[in-house]
Structures are given as structure tokens and as C-alpha cells.
Amino acid sequence: MSIIRQGSLFDIQELFDLEPPKRFGAIFSTLDIDPILCVISKKSIYGAPTELNYAAILYSLVARIVERIPT
């Protein structure tokens, strides 16, 4: 089985040198969250409310990882 290596989108030091709003803008502009939203969006009337903003939840999870905020 062969291994496919993908090049990095950002140099990690370059990413940390950016201010947080610019850093998040750079990260979120490269992410395509539509396939993820199709998988996790609500499809039934039971459970969590339908008016939850799933895109905002995904962005906040990514921001938590980038800022190293513990759970």
C-alpha cells in the first residue's frame, strides 16, 4: 500500500505569528465544511433543536483546537 503525503497549507510558525482574527480567517477560508455539515446536520424532529447553528459549532471546535483551549 502506498502512502500519499499532502503538503502543508501553512507554515506553523507563520500561522502562530498572525493575529487571531487573521489566523482564523486564513484557516476557515481553506476549510470546506459542507460535507461535514451534511453528515452532522439534523434530519429528524427528535433530539437537539433544529435551530442550532452547526457551522458555528464546527468553527468553534476548530478555534478551540487552534487556541489550545482545554475541555
MOBEL-V562703 format. One record per helix or strand of 2 or more residues. SS is the DSSP state (a for helix, b for strand). FROM is the first residue (numbers start at 1). TO is the last residue. If there is no record, write none. Layout:
ss: [SS	SS]
from: [FROM	FROM]
to: [TO	TO]
This chain:
ss: [a	a	a	a]
from: [12	20	34	54]
to: [17	30	40	66]
